[in-house]
């Protein structure tokens, strides 16, 4: 019994030592995703925050029902369960003073389509759907075509 215990303990110590040595020697490279480089054990600094695009006019939406993008900076905006800075300008009663577009009437409906007096809780956190645009080179290529362009191209093709 003592011999079995001694052999088991020696095997455990050997495995732990091998794992410790392997952790120091082998540093596997990390996957190259959108942000390139580094290893799985190395932490690289985050890229700088890009400047926002401040638009003077409304942007065209890329597809029907797309949430509008945010045409101004939202840096230092606080959106939490007690406060939503977006509603200071976009709530129905503020739009006359702020000149900002009113949030959609759908934001005042619960999941059963019952109209509420205030913004529905599931629509309160604006950044789940609406995003600001920044002045950066796209990290990946994009071949998206708007439905109107696809329909126009289809009409222009000769029929067989």
C-alpha positions in Angstrom: 0.0 0.0 0.0 2.9 2.4 0.8 4.5 1.6 -2.5 1.3 2.4 -4.4 0.9 5.7 -2.6 4.6 6.6 -3.2 4.3 5.8 -6.9 1.1 7.8 -7.2 2.5 10.8 -5.4 5.7 10.7 -7.6 3.5 10.6 -10.8 1.5 13.6 -9.6 4.7 15.6 -8.8 6.2 14.6 -12.2 3.0 15.7 -14.1 2.8 19.0 -12.3 6.5 19.7 -13.0 6.0 18.9 -16.7 3.0 21.2 -16.9 4.9 24.0 -15.2 7.8 23.6 -17.7 5.5 23.4 -20.7 3.7 26.6 -19.6 6.9 28.5 -19.5 8.4 27.1 -22.8 5.3 26.9 -25.0 3.4 30.1 -25.7 0.9 29.3 -28.4 0.1 32.1 -30.9 -3.3 33.6 -30.6 -5.9 33.6 -33.4 -5.6 36.5 -35.9 -9.1 38.0 -35.8 -10.0 41.6 -36.5 -7.3 42.8 -34.1 -4.1 41.0 -35.3 -1.2 39.6 -33.4 -0.3 38.6 -29.9 -0.5 35.2 -28.2 -3.0 33.6 -26.0 -1.0 34.6 -22.9 -0.1 38.1 -24.0 -2.4 41.1 -23.6 -2.0 43.8 -26.2 -3.1 47.4 -25.7 -6.5 48.3 -27.2 -6.5 50.5 -30.3 -7.3 54.2 -29.8 -10.9 55.2 -29.9 -11.6 56.6 -33.3 -13.2 60.0 -33.9 -16.9 60.0 -34.4 -18.6 61.1 -37.6 -20.8 64.0 -36.8 -23.4 64.1 -39.6 -25.4 67.2 -40.5 -28.1 65.2 -42.2 -29.8 61.8 -41.8 -28.0 58.9 -43.2 -29.6 56.5 -45.6 -30.3 53.1 -44.1 -28.7 50.0 -45.6 -31.8 47.9 -45.3 -35.5 48.2 -44.3 -36.0 48.2 -40.5 -32.4 49.0 -39.9 -32.0 51.0 -36.6 -30.8 54.5 -37.5 -27.1 55.1 -36.7 -26.1 57.8 -34.2 -24.9 60.9 -36.1 -23.0 62.4 -33.2 -20.5 61.5 -30.5 -21.8 59.7 -27.4 -18.6 59.8 -25.5 -19.3 60.3 -21.7 -23.0 59.5 -22.2 -24.4 57.5 -19.3 -27.0 54.9 -20.0 -27.9 52.7 -17.0 -31.1 51.5 -15.3 -31.5 54.9 -13.6 -30.3 57.3 -16.3 -30.4 57.5 -20.1 -28.7 60.5 -21.6 -30.2 59.9 -25.1 -33.7 60.5 -23.8 -32.7 64.1 -22.7 -33.0 65.0 -26.4 -34.9 62.2 -28.1 -37.9 61.7 -25.8 -41.2 63.0 -27.2 -41.5 66.0 -24.9 -37.9 67.1 -25.5 -37.8 67.1 -29.3 -39.3 70.5 -29.7 -36.6 72.1 -27.6 -33.7 69.9 -28.8 -34.5 69.6 -32.5 -33.6 65.9 -32.3 -35.8 63.3 -34.0 -38.3 61.6 -31.6 -37.7 58.0 -30.9 -40.0 55.6 -32.7 -43.4 54.9 -31.4 -42.4 51.3 -31.3 -40.1 52.1 -28.4 -43.2 52.9 -26.3 -44.7 49.4 -26.8 -44.2 46.3 -24.7 -43.7 42.9 -26.2 -47.5 42.5 -26.5 -47.7 45.7 -28.5 -49.5 47.5 -25.7 -48.6 51.3 -25.8 -46.9 52.5 -22.6 -46.7 56.0 -21.2 -42.9 55.9 -21.2 -40.1 54.1 -23.1 -40.5 50.3 -22.8 -37.8 48.7 -20.6 -36.6 46.4 -23.4 -36.0 49.5 -25.6 -34.3 51.6 -22.9 -30.7 50.6 -23.6 -30.3 52.4 -27.0 -26.8 51.0 -27.8 -28.1 47.5 -28.2 -29.4 48.5 -31.6 -28.2 52.1 -32.4 -24.4 52.6 -33.0 -22.3 55.7 -33.7 -20.2 55.8 -36.8 -16.4 56.5 -36.7 -13.8 57.6 -39.2 -11.8 54.4 -39.6 -10.8 52.1 -42.4 -13.1 49.0 -42.2 -11.2 46.1 -40.7 -12.7 43.6 -43.1 -14.1 43.8 -46.6 -17.8 44.3 -47.2 -19.8 43.2 -50.3 -23.2 44.1 -48.9 -25.7 45.5 -51.5 -28.9 47.3 -50.6 -32.1 45.6 -51.8 -32.8 48.5 -54.1 -29.5 48.0 -55.9 -30.1 44.2 -56.2 -33.6 44.9 -57.7 -32.2 47.5 -60.1 -29.4 45.1 -61.2 -32.0 42.3 -61.7 -34.1 44.5 -63.9 -31.2 45.5 -66.0 -30.2 41.9 -66.8 -31.6 40.6 -70.1 -34.4 38.1 -69.7 -33.6 34.6 -71.3 
